[in-house]
């Protein structure tokens, strides 16, 4: 790359001062991992000493913390060029060009300069990676026991739950998910996914299952639209319960209004079909079709803070009409980027109205109506962000953690359907990248 490119890029990097920079220690970076100015000056300092790998790692971390700051990506681009890594350079350029925060002038500058001065390596069109996960969940009310500790058999006739009913229980999940696909061009890709979840319980065997998941999705950028149609098929194999097949398709689009605002809307269809098994009660009458719709508005207060408001509407149509219902909901969410991960808080309010009385097994008098409140707190990120000492066993930064807490309250006009439950999940995922096989 010629001096002309570096000259133009230097003009863009207005955050990188040409004045003398005081010596910055790595301890200062550890104490202030999100300080933009301090980290950029540290990157510049390492660049001057020739430590380009540390410069790149610092800039990649800052790019993740400040995804809308295009200057950081451009500075990173200039360093990657020096490293003479064509594959990494190509991926970074594609990221900059597809970033909605990149202005047209900046895109034009990058493309013109690279076309003139640097021949990019042909990127691999195929990609693949495998996610291996282990999760542990503690559930305060696995069998959804009512607040009254009773269940309704017929009108005004209550009975206790059976001895096999379980409230508090632990579940364990081991899963593997293979994702592979192809980059069709700079604005579109196709993805295929094949996964298997193995779920076991501490007490209740009837809750254990093996679940096979398959899906295909297509991603396309058209202007400010980020479109994703998809199809999926799920085959759960439940222990001591009727088996079921689930299949569906849907559509998701995010429209970028500007740097701070975007709108997401979704529509989907799903079909659930139970299969009769010898020794188990038939659940064929619960076979259903579900039509779901969602509209969400997202606002970025800053590079670290985002709020969202979502409207949702679901229509469930079952063979037996008293299982059919309509659900309306409102979801509020807040996400905050922390040095060790992304914290998300959300509250979902729903109202479910059934279309027919659940006779004769529940009530011939009341038409069931449930109102739900679901609160969720989650923290997700790279393990190295949470535990810096994990770098010794996670040098590739390919182990991720997830902590998720939910608190659910369902209020119903039928007393035995008033339910409260909480769950806490810890999960670790290791990603194995096979992209090198296609280069």
TIROVO-96689 format. One record per residue: x, y, z of N, C-alpha, C in turn. Coordinates in steps of 0.05 Angstrom, whole numbers, padded with zeros to 5 digits, always signed. Example, Ala and Ser with C-alpha at 12.3 -4.5 7.8 and 13.67 -1.06 7.14 Angstrom:
<rs>
+00264-00114+00156+00246-00090+00156+00264-00066+00156+00257-00045+00142+00273-00021+00143+00258+00001+00157
</rs>
This chain:
<rs>
+00017-00024+00000+00000+00000+00000+00018+00025+00000+00013+00044-00016+00030+00067-00019+00025+00088+00003+00043+00108+00004+00040+00129+00024+00014+00145+00020+00004+00145-00005-00020+00160-00011-00044+00150+00006-00046+00123+00008-00067+00112+00024-00065+00120+00053-00041+00117+00064-00038+00124+00092-00043+00154+00097-00037+00170+00078-00042+00199+00081-00071+00205+00083-00087+00192+00065-00116+00196+00065-00129+00184+00090-00119+00161+00099-00131+00149+00123-00124+00165+00147-00100+00176+00148-00092+00193+00171-00110+00217+00174-00119+00228+00152-00137+00251+00153-00163+00244+00167-00172+00219+00161-00198+00210+00172-00195+00204+00202-00172+00196+00211-00169+00188+00239-00165+00213+00256-00186+00228+00259-00182+00253+00274-00179+00248+00304-00185+00224+00313-00182+00218+00341-00153+00211+00348-00137+00206+00328-00109+00199+00333-00091+00224+00331-00083+00233+00354-00068+00258+00354-00039+00253+00346-00027+00273+00331+00000+00271+00323+00020+00282+00344+00008+00293+00365+00025+00304+00386+00037+00282+00402+00057+00288+00419+00070+00268+00435+00051+00255+00455+00052+00229+00458+00034+00214+00475+00050+00203+00498+00040+00209+00522+00054+00199+00546+00053+00169+00547+00074+00157+00558+00075+00128+00560+00052+00117+00576+00038+00098+00563+00014+00086+00576+00020+00057+00582+00015+00049+00607+00021+00021+00615-00003+00004+00609+00002-00023+00607-00019-00041+00602-00038-00042+00626-00028-00037+00650-00044-00036+00674-00066-00015+00672-00059+00008+00660-00079+00029+00656-00101+00020+00638-00094+00005+00617-00114-00006+00599-00133-00025+00613-00121-00042+00630-00138-00061+00645-00157-00047+00664-00147-00025+00675-00164-00010+00694-00185+00007+00679-00180+00014+00654-00199+00031+00639-00204+00019+00611-00216-00005+00610-00219-00019+00584-00238-00006+00565-00255+00013+00574-00274+00026+00556-00267+00055+00550-00245+00065+00561-00238+00092+00556-00228+00095+00527-00243+00108+00510-00238+00109+00482-00211+00123+00476-00207+00147+00487-00183+00162+00481-00158+00148+00492-00160+00137+00516-00136+00124+00528-00129+00099+00511-00148+00083+00502-00143+00059+00487-00132+00066+00459-00143+00087+00447-00133+00094+00420-00104+00104+00422-00098+00119+00443-00070+00129+00447-00051+00105+00452-00062+00086+00467-00045+00062+00473-00040+00046+00447-00060+00044+00429-00057+00031+00404-00036+00045+00387-00037+00072+00387-00018+00088+00372+00010+00084+00383+00012+00082+00409+00038+00078+00422+00050+00051+00414+00033+00030+00414+00043+00003+00406+00050+00002+00377+00035+00017+00360+00042+00018+00332+00070+00030+00328+00076+00051+00343+00102+00063+00340+00125+00045+00348+00120+00027+00367+00141+00009+00376+00142-00016+00359+00124-00018+00339+00124-00041+00321+00108-00065+00330+00093-00062+00353+00077-00084+00363+00050-00083+00350+00048-00091+00325+00023-00088+00310+00002-00108+00319+00009-00131+00329-00011-00150+00339-00026-00139+00363-00012-00126+00381-00025-00114+00404-00042-00090+00396-00032-00076+00376-00048-00053+00365-00074-00063+00354-00073-00085+00338-00097-00096+00326-00117-00106+00347-00106-00121+00368-00124-00131+00388-00138-00109+00404-00124-00087+00409-00136-00064+00422-00158-00051+00405-00152-00048+00380-00171-00035+00362-00196-00053+00357-00191-00079+00355-00214-00098+00352-00232-00097+00376-00221-00095+00400-00237-00093+00424-00253-00067+00425-00240-00045+00417-00254-00019+00417-00275-00018+00396-00270-00032+00373-00290-00033+00352-00315-00047+00361-00311-00068+00379-00334-00083+00389-00349-00066+00410-00334-00050+00425-00347-00032+00445-00361-00009+00433-00350+00001+00410-00361+00025+00397-00367+00018+00367-00387+00001+00363-00392-00009+00335-00399+00012+00315-00410+00035+00324-00417+00056+00305-00395+00076+00299-00372+00073+00312-00349+00091+00308-00332+00081+00285-00337+00092+00262-00324+00083+00237-00295+00090+00237-00287+00110+00252-00258+00118+00252-00241+00096+00264-00252+00082+00283-00236+00060+00295-00232+00038+00274-00252+00032+00259-00250+00011+00238-00229+00019+00217-00230+00045+00210-00211+00055+00190-00182+00054+00200-00178+00061+00225-00151+00059+00236-00142+00030+00237-00161+00012+00244-00155-00017+00244-00148-00026+00216-00162-00016+00196-00156-00022+00168-00128-00015+00160-00118+00008+00169-00091+00016+00162-00070-00002+00174-00076-00013+00198-00057-00030+00211-00057-00058+00198-00080-00068+00191-00083-00094+00178-00068-00094+00152-00069-00071+00138-00055-00069+00112-00025-00073+00117-00014-00061+00139+00014-00064+00145+00021-00093+00152+00002-00108+00163+00007-00135+00171+00008-00154+00147-00001-00144+00124-00001-00160+00099-00016-00186+00103-00041-00183+00112-00059-00206+00116-00083-00202+00098-00082-00212+00073-00103-00207+00053-00131-00217+00062-00132-00241+00074-00158-00251+00082-00171-00234+00103-00155-00226+00123-00166-00210+00145-00173-00182+00134-00157-00172+00116-00163-00146+00104-00189-00146+00088-00193-00168+00073-00218-00170+00057-00243-00170+00075-00242-00186+00097-00265-00188+00115-00270-00161+00129-00248-00146+00136-00251-00120+00149-00264-00100+00130-00255-00100+00105-00265-00082+00085-00295-00087+00080-00302-00113+00078-00330-00120+00075-00347-00111+00098-00336-00113+00123-00350-00104+00146-00355-00074+00146-00335-00059+00137-00338-00029+00136-00358-00022+00115-00357-00035+00092-00375-00027+00070-00404-00035+00076-00409-00056+00091-00436-00064+00098-00447-00051+00123-00429-00037+00138-00438-00024+00163-00456+00000+00156-00481+00001+00168-00499+00023+00162-00489+00050+00172-00469+00049+00190-00458+00074+00201-00437+00087+00182-00429+00071+00162-00409+00081+00143-00422+00100+00123-00412+00124+00121-00424+00143+00102-00416+00135+00073-00431+00145+00054-00425+00139+00026-00398+00150+00018-00390+00173+00028-00364+00185+00021-00341+00167+00031-00345+00156+00056-00324+00139+00067-00322+00113+00051-00345+00101+00044-00345+00077+00027-00331+00082+00001-00337+00104-00011-00325+00111-00037-00294+00114-00034-00286+00127-00013-00257+00130-00008-00243+00104-00004-00254+00086+00012-00242+00060+00018-00240+00043-00008-00262+00042-00023-00262+00026-00047-00242+00037-00068-00242+00063-00072-00224+00075-00092-00195+00070-00085-00188+00074-00060-00160+00071-00051-00151+00042-00053-00168+00024-00044-00160-00004-00045-00159-00015-00073-00177-00006-00090-00177-00015-00118-00151-00006-00132-00142+00018-00125-00118+00028-00138-00092+00017-00126-00092+00013-00100-00067+00008-00087-00063-00021-00077-00085-00036-00074-00083-00062-00062-00102-00082-00075-00091-00104-00085-00108-00125-00096-00116-00144-00073-00142-00144-00068-00152-00160-00045-00152-00189-00052-00147-00206-00032-00149-00235-00036-00178-00242-00039-00183-00262-00057-00210-00271-00061-00220-00284-00036-00242-00274-00024-00252-00286+00001-00264-00313-00003-00263-00330+00018-00276-00356+00016-00306-00352+00016-00320-00363-00004-00349-00360-00005-00363-00378+00014-00351-00400+00021-00363-00419+00040-00352-00415+00068-00368-00419+00088-00359-00417+00116-00373-00438+00132-00362-00445+00156-00374-00464+00173-00362-00461+00201-00379-00466+00221-00370-00467+00249-00388-00484+00265-00378-00495+00287-00392-00513+00305-00392-00502+00333-00416-00499+00344-00419-00490+00372-00426-00513+00390-00409-00517+00410-00413-00538+00430-00420-00524+00457-00443-00531+00469-00453-00517+00492-00460-00536+00515-00457-00525+00539-00466-00539+00563-00481-00519+00580-00505-00526+00588-00521-00508+00604-00533-00521+00629-00537-00505+00650-00548-00515+00675-00570-00496+00683-00595-00506+00688-00618-00489+00694-00630-00499+00720-00637-00480+00738-00652-00485+00762-00679-00473+00759-00700-00489+00761-00728-00480+00756-00744-00483+00782-00757-00462+00791-00771-00462+00817-00798-00477+00814-00808-00480+00789-00835-00492+00786-00836-00505+00759-00823-00528+00756-00820-00541+00730-00847-00550+00719-00865-00560+00736-00891-00571+00727-00913-00550+00728-00906-00524+00731-00925-00502+00731-00948-00508+00751-00940-00514+00776-00960-00518+00797-00973-00491+00804-01000-00491+00807-01014-00467+00812-01007-00455+00840-01012-00430+00843-01006-00416+00869-01022-00430+00891-01047-00439+00885-01064-00452+00905-01055-00481+00911-01036-00491+00896-01026-00519+00899-01048-00539+00892-01069-00530+00878-01090-00548+00870-01093-00547+00839-01107-00566+00829-01114-00566+00800-01144-00571+00797-01156-00558+00777-01185-00560+00773-01191-00584+00755-01208-00601+00765-01216-00625+00750-01241-00619+00733-01262-00610+00747-01286-00600+00734-01296-00576+00749-01318-00564+00741-01327-00539+00753-01328-00541+00784-01312-00523+00796-01312-00520+00825-01302-00545+00840-01290-00564+00826-01280-00588+00838-01249-00587+00836-01237-00585+00860-01208-00583+00861-01196-00609+00872-01172-00614+00864-01157-00637+00874-01128-00629+00876-01113-00644+00893-01084-00638+00895-01069-00650+00871-01046-00639+00866-01029-00650+00844-01019-00678+00852-01013-00694+00833-01004-00721+00838-00976-00721+00850-00969-00743+00864-00942-00744+00877-00919-00741+00857-00924-00748+00831-00903-00746+00811-00898-00717+00803-00915-00698+00811-00911-00670+00804-00886-00659+00817-00871-00644+00801-00846-00633+00810-00847-00602+00808-00839-00589+00830-00837-00560+00829-00807-00553+00824-00791-00551+00845-00763-00544+00840-00748-00568+00828-00733-00562+00807-00716-00583+00795-00693-00570+00779-00673-00586+00774-00650-00577+00758-00651-00591+00731-00644-00578+00710-00641-00590+00684-00613-00585+00673-00604-00603+00656-00578-00601+00644-00580-00604+00614-00567-00586+00600-00569-00586+00571-00541-00588+00558-00538-00608+00540-00514-00610+00524-00523-00608+00495-00510-00591+00480-00519-00586+00453-00496-00581+00434-00501-00587+00409-00482-00582+00387-00498-00570+00364-00487-00549+00352-00501-00537+00329-00480-00531+00307-00484-00543+00284-00466-00538+00261-00479-00518+00242-00466-00496+00237-00475-00476+00219-00456-00474+00195-00466-00476+00171-00450-00473+00148-00466-00457+00127-00452-00444+00109-00466-00427+00090-00447-00417+00068-00458-00399+00053-00443-00388+00030-00448-00358+00027-00427-00343+00023-00430-00314+00017-00435-00312-00013-00459-00306-00021-00466-00305-00049-00453-00281-00062-00454-00258-00048-00440-00234-00057-00437-00216-00032-00429-00191-00037-00424-00173-00014-00449-00166+00002-00473-00171-00008-00497-00164+00005-00516-00187+00011-00508-00211+00006-00526-00234+00011-00511-00259+00018-00524-00275+00035-00513-00300+00044-00535-00320+00050-00529-00346+00049-00548-00366+00056-00535-00383+00079-00552-00391+00099-00543-00405+00122-00558-00431+00125-00545-00452+00133-00557-00478+00140-00549-00485+00168-00567-00496+00183-00561-00503+00211-00572-00530+00218-00556-00546+00232-00564-00572+00241-00555-00575+00270-00574-00580+00289-00567-00581+00317-00581-00603+00332-00569-00611+00355-00580-00631+00372-00577-00622+00401-00600-00621+00416-00600-00615+00444-00607-00640+00460-00591-00646+00481-00597-00668+00498-00603-00656+00526-00628-00660+00535-00637-00648+00560-00643-00669+00581-00631-00667+00604-00637-00686+00626-00645-00671+00651-00660-00685+00668-00670-00672+00693-00657-00686+00717-00658-00672+00739-00648-00683+00764-00668-00701+00777-00694-00695+00775-00715-00711+00788-00734-00722+00768-00744-00706+00749-00767-00713+00733-00758-00725+00706-00761-00750+00702-00752-00763+00677-00770-00755+00654-00796-00750+00660-00815-00743+00638-00807-00717+00624-00790-00701+00636-00783-00676+00623-00758-00678+00606-00745-00702+00605-00721-00705+00590-00727-00709+00560-00708-00701+00543-00713-00701+00515-00688-00700+00499-00690-00709+00474-00670-00704+00453-00684-00688+00432-00673-00665+00424-00686-00648+00405-00668-00643+00381-00678-00651+00357-00664-00646+00332-00674-00621+00319-00656-00603+00313-00664-00577+00300-00650-00574+00273-00665-00566+00253-00654-00560+00227-00667-00534+00217-00651-00518+00203-00662-00493+00192-00646-00483+00168-00658-00467+00152-00644-00454+00130-00654-00425+00129-00636-00406+00125-00643-00378+00124-00627-00363+00103-00638-00342+00094-00625-00326+00073-00623-00297+00083-00599-00285+00079-00595-00258+00088-00589-00240+00064-00603-00217+00063-00600-00199+00040-00601-00170+00050-00582-00153+00040-00583-00125+00046-00592-00110+00021-00613-00095+00023-00623-00079+00001-00627-00050+00012-00608-00033+00005-00609-00006+00016-00606-00007+00046-00626+00004+00061-00626+00004+00090-00642-00020+00101-00649-00039+00084-00665-00062+00093-00646-00086+00097-00649-00099+00120-00634-00124+00126-00654-00146+00128-00657-00161+00106-00679-00181+00103-00670-00209+00109-00686-00225+00124-00680-00252+00130-00705-00270+00130-00711-00283+00108-00731-00304+00108-00719-00330+00117-00735-00348+00130-00724-00372+00141-00745-00394+00142-00736-00419+00144-00753-00443+00148-00739-00461+00169-00755-00476+00184-00742-00494+00204-00760-00519+00208-00747-00540+00219-00760-00564+00227-00748-00574+00253-00765-00580+00273-00756-00589+00299-00769-00616+00306-00753-00635+00315-00763-00661+00322-00755-00668+00350-00772-00662+00370-00766-00669+00398-00773-00698+00403-00756-00712+00418-00762-00739+00427-00763-00738+00457-00788-00736+00468-00792-00734+00496-00793-00761+00510-00781-00762+00534-00783-00787+00550-00810-00788+00563-00823-00811+00562-00848-00817+00575-00870-00796+00567-00870-00788+00542-00890-00769+00533-00893-00773+00503-00916-00763+00493-00921-00765+00464-00901-00748+00448-00892-00759+00426-00873-00745+00409-00887-00723+00393-00872-00705+00382-00884-00682+00368-00866-00673+00345-00877-00664+00323-00862-00651+00302-00869-00622+00300-00850-00605+00296-00855-00576+00294-00841-00565+00269-00855-00551+00253-00843-00539+00229-00854-00512+00225-00839-00495+00212-00849-00467+00208-00832-00452+00188-00841-00428+00182-00826-00410+00165-00833-00382+00174-00816-00363+00166-00820-00335+00174-00804-00316+00159-00807-00291+00167-00794-00269+00153-00786-00248+00174-00762-00237+00172-00752-00217+00190-00738-00195+00175-00745-00170+00181-00731-00148+00167-00725-00125+00187-00701-00115+00186-00693-00092+00202-00688-00069+00183-00702-00047+00187-00698-00023+00170-00684-00002+00186-00661+00007+00175-00645+00027+00189-00655+00055+00182-00666+00069+00201-00676+00096+00197-00653+00116+00196-00636+00114+00216-00612+00131+00218-00593+00118+00237-00572+00133+00245-00552+00121+00263-00563+00112+00289-00584+00124+00299-00594+00118+00326-00620+00102+00326-00634+00101+00304-00660+00088+00304-00663+00067+00282-00677+00045+00288-00684+00025+00268-00710+00012+00276-00723+00000+00256-00749-00014+00260-00745-00042+00251-00755-00061+00268-00755-00089+00261-00783-00100+00260-00790-00115+00239-00816-00127+00238-00814-00156+00229-00831-00173+00240-00829-00202+00235-00857-00213+00230-00858-00236+00216-00882-00251+00212-00874-00280+00210-00890-00298+00222-00883-00326+00221-00907-00345+00223-00902-00369+00214-00922-00390+00216-00909-00416+00227-00922-00429+00246-00912-00454+00257-00934-00474+00260-00927-00499+00255-00946-00521+00258-00935-00542+00277-00952-00550+00296-00945-00570+00316-00963-00594+00313-00951-00618+00311-00967-00642+00307-00957-00664+00326-00975-00673+00344-00968-00694+00363-00973-00722+00350-00958-00742+00360-00961-00769+00350-00969-00787+00373-00989-00803+00369-00999-00821+00390-00978-00843+00394-00973-00849+00420-00955-00871+00427-00970-00890+00446-00965-00915+00444-00977-00935+00461-00970-00930+00490-00990-00929+00507-00985-00925+00535-00987-00896+00544-00991-00877+00525-00993-00849+00531-01019-00838+00521-01029-00818+00536-01054-00805+00528-01050-00791+00501-01070-00793+00484-01068-00779+00458-01069-00749+00462-01053-00735+00447-01053-00706+00448-01059-00694+00420-01071-00711+00403-01077-00702+00376-01095-00677+00375-01112-00675+00395-01131-00652+00396-01116-00626+00401-01091-00627+00410-01075-00603+00415-01059-00595+00390-01060-00610+00369-01046-00602+00344-01055-00574+00337-01036-00557+00329-01044-00529+00324-01027-00516+00303-01037-00494+00293-01023-00475+00276-01021-00449+00290-00997-00437+00289-00992-00411+00303-00983-00391+00283-00996-00368+00283-00988-00345+00266-00979-00323+00284-00954-00314+00280-00942-00294+00298-00933-00270+00282-00937-00246+00295-00930-00221+00283-00916-00203+00304-00896-00188+00296-00883-00170+00314-00873-00145+00301-00874-00123+00316-00864-00097+00306-00848-00084+00329-00822-00078+00324-00805-00068+00345-00790-00043+00336-00788-00023+00354-00773+00001+00349-00749+00001+00368-00725+00005+00357-00701+00006+00373-00688+00034+00371-00679+00044+00394-00666+00070+00395-00639+00067+00409-00617+00076+00396-00591+00076+00408-00585+00103+00421-00585+00103+00448-00578+00128+00462-00549+00135+00457-00533+00115+00457-00504+00118+00453-00493+00092+00442-00466+00091+00440-00454+00066+00431-00457+00043+00451-00465+00050+00475-00467+00029+00496-00496+00024+00505-00515+00041+00498-00541+00038+00509-00563+00037+00487-00581+00018+00490-00602+00015+00470-00628+00007+00484-00650+00019+00475-00677+00011+00485-00694+00001+00462-00713-00015+00468-00731-00025+00448-00759-00028+00458-00779-00024+00441-00807-00028+00448-00819-00045+00425-00832-00067+00433-00842-00086+00413-00872-00092+00418-00887-00092+00397-00915-00101+00397-00916-00129+00385-00931-00147+00397-00933-00174+00386-00962-00184+00387-00967-00202+00368-00994-00213+00365-00991-00242+00355-01003-00261+00370-01002-00289+00362-01030-00300+00360-01035-00317+00340-01060-00330+00336-01055-00360+00336-01067-00374+00355-01064-00403+00357-01091-00417+00350-01090-00434+00330-01114-00448+00322-01110-00478+00325-01125-00491+00343-01122-00520+00348-01146-00535+00337-01142-00562+00335-01164-00579+00326-01187-00577+00346-01180-00579+00372-01201-00575+00392-01202-00545+00399-01225-00533+00395-01227-00504+00396-01220-00492+00423-01224-00507+00445-01218-00495+00471-01188-00493+00476-01171-00503+00458-01142-00498+00460-01134-00474+00443-01153-00464+00427-01147-00441+00409-01147-00415+00426-01130-00396+00419-01129-00371+00434-01116-00350+00417-01119-00325+00426-01106-00302+00414-01090-00288+00436-01066-00280+00429-01048-00268+00449-01038-00241+00438-01041-00220+00455-01030-00194+00449-01009-00187+00470-00988-00174+00462-00967-00168+00481-00951-00142+00475-00937-00133+00496-00920-00110+00494-00894-00116+00508-00872-00111+00495-00846-00119+00506-00828-00094+00507-00816-00089+00531-00797-00067+00535-00770-00079+00540-00749-00069+00527-00722-00080+00532-00701-00057+00533-00680-00063+00548-00658-00044+00551-00632-00060+00550-00613-00052+00534-00587-00066+00532-00565-00046+00537-00545-00055+00553-00522-00038+00560-00496-00054+00556-00478-00042+00541-00452-00055+00536-00433-00049+00558-00424-00071+00571-00405-00069+00594-00378-00079+00585-00357-00074+00600-00330-00084+00592-00329-00114+00591-00347-00128+00606-00345-00157+00607-00369-00171+00594-00386-00156+00579-00408-00168+00565-00431-00149+00560-00453-00160+00550-00476-00144+00544-00498-00151+00564-00507-00131+00579-00529-00134+00599-00555-00126+00585-00575-00144+00588-00601-00138+00576-00623-00142+00597-00641-00123+00599-00664-00124+00617-00689-00122+00599-00709-00139+00605-00734-00137+00590-00758-00145+00607-00781-00134+00599-00806-00140+00611-00827-00144+00589-00841-00167+00590-00862-00172+00570-00889-00175+00584-00908-00160+00574-00936-00161+00584-00953-00174+00563-00968-00195+00570-00985-00209+00551-01013-00213+00562-01031-00215+00543-01059-00223+00550-01068-00244+00530-01075-00268+00541-01083-00290+00524-01113-00296+00529-01128-00295+00508-01157-00301+00509-01164-00326+00494-01176-00345+00508-01184-00370+00495-01212-00367+00481-01216-00382+00460-01240-00378+00444-01264-00394+00453-01259-00415+00469-01281-00432+00478-01276-00441+00506-01298-00448+00520-01295-00458+00547-01282-00485+00547-01265-00489+00567-01249-00514+00568-01265-00536+00581-01287-00544+00568-01304-00565+00579-01297-00592+00567-01303-00614+00581-01314-00614+00609-01292-00616+00630-01267-00617+00621-01245-00623+00640-01238-00600+00658-01244-00575+00651-01236-00552+00667-01260-00536+00676-01273-00522+00657-01296-00505+00665-01315-00502+00643-01341-00506+00650-01363-00501+00630-01375-00474+00635-01364-00459+00654-01375-00433+00661-01358-00409+00651-01332-00411+00657-01314-00389+00652-01300-00393+00625-01297-00371+00611-01280-00370+00587-01253-00360+00595-01234-00378+00594-01207-00373+00606-01194-00348+00593-01181-00332+00610-01165-00309+00602-01141-00306+00620-01117-00307+00609-01093-00305+00624-01078-00279+00619-01067-00267+00639-01050-00243+00636-01023-00250+00648-01002-00246+00632-00975-00254+00641-00956-00231+00642-00937-00233+00661-00915-00215+00663-00889-00231+00664-00872-00227+00645-00847-00242+00643-00823-00222+00645-00808-00223+00666-00784-00206+00670-00759-00223+00665-00740-00210+00651-00716-00225+00643-00691-00208+00647-00670-00220+00658-00644-00207+00660-00624-00226+00649-00607-00216+00630-00587-00234+00618-00561-00219+00616-00539-00234+00617-00512-00223+00613-00497-00243+00595-00487-00233+00572-00474-00250+00552-00448-00237+00543-00428-00253+00537-00403-00242+00526-00382-00264+00523-00358-00255+00518-00335-00274+00516-00325-00280+00544-00317-00305+00548-00308-00314+00574-00283-00297+00583-00266-00290+00564-00242-00274+00571-00250-00247+00581-00273-00236+00573-00282-00210+00583-00289-00213+00612-00302-00235+00620-00311-00239+00647-00289-00248+00665-00272-00266+00655-00250-00277+00671-00224-00273+00655-00209-00252+00659-00185-00247+00643-00165-00270+00645-00164-00284+00667-00145-00306+00670-00151-00330+00652-00176-00330+00640-00184-00352+00623-00169-00351+00596-00154-00329+00591-00140-00327+00566-00120-00350+00562-00110-00361+00584-00090-00382+00581-00102-00408+00569-00129-00411+00572-00142-00435+00560-00160-00427+00537-00163-00401+00532-00181-00391+00512-00167-00370+00495-00144-00378+00483-00128-00359+00468-00141-00349+00443-00160-00364+00432-00174-00355+00407-00199-00339+00413-00205-00334+00438-00229-00319+00445-00255-00332+00434-00256-00358+00434-00278-00372+00422-00296-00387+00443-00293-00379+00468-00311-00390+00489-00329-00367+00499-00355-00371+00499-00374-00351+00506-00391-00360+00530-00400-00341+00546-00416-00348+00569-00443-00334+00567-00462-00345+00581-00489-00333+00582-00501-00339+00610-00512-00318+00622-00526-00321+00648-00554-00309+00643-00575-00324+00650-00602-00315+00644-00620-00321+00668-00635-00300+00676-00654-00303+00698-00682-00294+00688-00702-00310+00694-00729-00303+00686-00748-00305+00710-00767-00287+00712-00787-00287+00733-00814-00284+00719-00831-00305+00722-00857-00306+00707-00880-00307+00726-00901-00290+00720-00926-00290+00736-00949-00291+00716-00966-00311+00719-00990-00313+00703-01015-00310+00721-01031-00290+00715-01056-00285+00729-01079-00294+00711-01096-00310+00722-01118-00322+00706-01145-00319+00720-01167-00317+00705-01193-00317+00717-01202-00344+00727-01186-00365+00720-01190-00392+00731-01168-00396+00752-01175-00399+00777-01157-00398+00799-01133-00417+00797-01139-00441+00786-01117-00461+00784-01098-00456+00762-01102-00435+00747-01083-00428+00726-01066-00403+00733-01067-00395+00758-01049-00375+00769-01023-00388+00776-01002-00380+00762-00976-00394+00765-00953-00374+00768-00935-00380+00786-00910-00365+00789-00886-00384+00786-00866-00374+00772-00842-00391+00769-00818-00373+00764-00795-00383+00771-00769-00370+00765-00749-00390+00755-00731-00381+00739-00710-00399+00730-00683-00384+00727-00661-00398+00731-00635-00386+00728-00618-00406+00712-00606-00395+00690-00590-00412+00672-00562-00402+00669-00543-00420+00670-00515-00414+00664-00507-00431+00640-00494-00419+00620-00487-00434+00596-00459-00425+00585-00444-00445+00577-00418-00440+00564-00419-00451+00536-00408-00437+00516-00408-00446+00489-00380-00442+00477-00369-00463+00465-00343-00462+00451-00349-00464+00421-00338-00445+00406-00342-00444+00377-00316-00454+00363-00320-00474+00346-00298-00484+00330-00302-00474+00301-00283-00459+00292-00285-00446+00266-00271-00463+00245-00286-00470+00224-00275-00486+00202-00270-00470+00177-00271-00443+00179-00267-00427+00155-00241-00432+00141-00220-00439+00157-00194-00444+00145-00194-00467+00125-00214-00485+00127-00215-00507+00108-00223-00498+00080-00235-00474+00077-00245-00465+00052-00226-00445+00039-00205-00437+00053-00186-00417+00042-00166-00431+00023
</rs>
